[in-house]
Amino acid sequence: MKRIITILAALLLGSTVLSNAQGFQTGYFLDNYSYGYRINPALQSDRSFLGLAINNVTETAQANFGASNFLFNAGGKLVTGLNSAVSSAEFLSGLPQKSAISFDVAESLLAAGVWKKGVLHTLELNTRFLGNVSVPKDMFAFLKNGASTSPYDLGGLGGAIQSYIEIAYGYSRQINDMITVGGRLKFLIGAASANMTTEKFTILPDANKWQVSSKANVNIAGQFMSIPSNSAGSMDWQNIQMLKMLTPAGFGAALDMGVTVKPIDGLTVSAALVDIGGISWKYNISGQASGEKSYTGVDNVDLNNGGNAISDAFKDIMSIADFKPVAGKSAFEGLPLTVNLGARYQIPGVNFLSVGMLGSYGSFHGVSSFNARAGVTLTPISWFSFAASAGMGNFGANGGAALSVNAGPFAFHLGFETYFGKLAKQYIPLNKFRETLSLGLTLRFGQRH
């Protein structure tokens, strides 16, 4: 368990180096963008295309906190909020009730789209790695203040990761002059999954003893590892054994559905549900922690010593969780279902200019994400398009830009989305943020549609 909390701490406090399930939203506004069907499967590429190797990579990270929540200036020195030079009120007042970060990395190994008899067929082979971490405010209050006459509520502390391979087939056709429909069917092969949830976890520490009440679960699906038990019958996280087994950890399926409607000339309205489904994971490692317990001999940890105590404190917190191994099980875990609603309008008399809006909502293991953005598109010539967007969501304000260039048979796109706010000298976001990078190269062929 100590290794898990170390990973959680690293994700939380070093989150700016990570890369959400909503994908590259500015791509919705971009013309000549081959992968619009990922936002809505009814969106069609105007030509057939082929992409091999890593032809489309999208990385996204977002958090509802930033460096300003944890770093402070005390006497001319930069210290963490756990330092004794920073008051408890100053540190805790700026923290959200739950500090959350989510990330999503998707890479396409093969992508193909073929027009045949007025229907666009797409086929993809993708890899995906996604997850989140959630830490309640009381965790930091406990680390900062230590001994207390009231218990600290750490319920909600947890995280989840998933890694899987996706084989997807898509179908899109125009029903009439107004309506286009599309869908994508995905077969999923799970590589690994891990999640930890704490339904109840309270700690009442005094100078010499901690009173603990817990109800927590941990599940890992990964046939390449095992965790033995120690002499007390608890899961021994210090002696994880790596095995030479690379068998699938689960199988599943998912569906994307979308529609576009042109109610008036120049206006296209879009609606889609993405990732309806999930994976049935075979958890080969499972543990539970529950009950009321009392621990002594923990007074060696000086919880009021700020940043110097964080490592010891995390170790003690997870050691008292005391997970007992239970029989592995199979469980269905849903993908981060995403709703995308958008509209684009071609400016009358200005063929190269269009404007639009896109709203997206998604949720994964209790961490929700919402973002609404407006965009503008410039396509002065058929082989070049530029889009810019600005949005606001529960992870802060952000802007994006993207371009697509068609050079003969080749099509290249590059885009990014970044938060609006101040950066520290180390280019670390000071407030909550959302960052996305997307790039890809495809071969386009056939006539335009």
Stockholm file with secondary structure:
# STOCKHOLM 1.0

chainA/1-449         MKRIITILAALLLGSTVLSNAQGFQTGYFLDNYSYGYRINPALQSDRSFLGLAINNVTETAQANFGASNFLFNAGGKLVTGLNSAVSSAEFLSGLPQKSAISFDVAESLLAAGVWKKGVLHTLELNTRFLGNVSVPKDMFAFLKNGASTSPYDLGGLGGAIQSYIEIAYGYSRQINDMITVGGRLKFLIGAASANMTTEKFTILPDANKWQVSSKANVNIAGQFMSIPSNSAGSMDWQNIQMLKMLTPAGFGAALDMGVTVKPIDGLTVSAALVDIGGISWKYNISGQASGEKSYTGVDNVDLNNGGNAISDAFKDIMSIADFKPVAGKSAFEGLPLTVNLGARYQIPGVNFLSVGMLGSYGSFHGVSSFNARAGVTLTPISWFSFAASAGMGNFGANGGAALSVNAGPFAFHLGFETYFGKLAKQYIPLNKFRETLSLGLTLRFGQRH
#=GR chainA/1-449 SS CHHHHHHHHHHHHTGGGCCCTTCCGGGGGCTTCTTGGGTCTTCCCSSEEEEEEEEEEEEEEEESCCGGGTEEEETTEEEETTSTTSCHHHHHHTSCSEEEEEEEEEEEEEEEEEEETTEEEEEEEEEEEEEEEEEEHHHHHHHHHCSCSSCEECTTCEEEEEEEEEEEEEEEEECSSSEEEEEEEEEEEEEEEEEEEEEEEEEEECSSEEEEEEEEEEEEECTTEECCBCTTSSBCGGGCEECSCCCCCEEEEEEEEEEEECCSTTEEEEEEEEEEEEEEEEESEEEEEEEEEEEESCTTCCTTSGGGGHHHHHHHHHHHHCCEEECCEEEEEECCCEEEEEEEEECTTCTTEEEEEEEEEEEETTEEEEEEEEEEEEEEETTEEEEEEEEEETTEEEEEEEEEEEETTEEEEEEEEEECSCBCTTSCBSSCEEEEEEEEEEEEESCCC
#=GC SS_cons         CHHHHHHHHHHHHTGGGCCCTTCCGGGGGCTTCTTGGGTCTTCCCSSEEEEEEEEEEEEEEEESCCGGGTEEEETTEEEETTSTTSCHHHHHHTSCSEEEEEEEEEEEEEEEEEEETTEEEEEEEEEEEEEEEEEEHHHHHHHHHCSCSSCEECTTCEEEEEEEEEEEEEEEEECSSSEEEEEEEEEEEEEEEEEEEEEEEEEEECSSEEEEEEEEEEEEECTTEECCBCTTSSBCGGGCEECSCCCCCEEEEEEEEEEEECCSTTEEEEEEEEEEEEEEEEESEEEEEEEEEEEESCTTCCTTSGGGGHHHHHHHHHHHHCCEEECCEEEEEECCCEEEEEEEEECTTCTTEEEEEEEEEEEETTEEEEEEEEEEEEEEETTEEEEEEEEEETTEEEEEEEEEEEETTEEEEEEEEEECSCBCTTSCBSSCEEEEEEEEEEEEESCCC
//
